[in-house]
């Protein structure tokens, strides 16, 4: 049974449809309907979908499949654009950057009518010997500006995710992420607690300083397992979210360890302990 709370911080769990990412930090792997059944049975409010591309979702009644199970779609990821197609918003090729924007824009076409944001994480790219850091960041900003304009027209939303230093040299902290998205109308930050644990000196303070620019949370422990399976101190983070009146999702993007079901059960148990008590 779902536990409704007045502050409306809601629960979500990731499901992956990308075989190339099997073993990665996505909880459920039982296809759309099977994964939604599991999420619903455990009492999650929503699912976050990681698809191969937008085309794989076209024609599928996502809203009905979710609502029949009392679920929402929290967000749709675009990471397969990098994993499968090696597309990046910071690529040195104009054509490749345009292809990357197109890939994300098509996902937004699916996500926007569902009220779901699109996630830009790995597709932000990084610098290379051919593309120095300043240029890579400039390319990323140009791509985000284009996607934000598309989001304005379609009532879509973009969640830009700062990653840890081992995955990108674009933006590693919420502060740098805020600078990257400054002035954009429909783009907010995805604050991933696994990445933040590596990069932020004080995670709760960083959340407070980012304030309303936080649009989505990846609910993960320090070892990228379900919250409660590492050593993350959760209470100050939940208090920080309450202080900034955060009303989005805590979405588990974690390893399916020791199994998908255990990771999902631990996540919803931790959500109820820290958010609903």
Helices and strands as residue ranges (DSSP letters): E 10-16, G 19-21, H 31-42, E 46-50, G 54-56, H 62-67, E 72-77, H 80-83, H 94-112, E 117-120, G 122-124, H 133-154, E 157-161, H 174-180, E 187-192, H 193-199, H 203-210, G 211-213, E 214-218, H 235-243, E 249-252, H 260-275
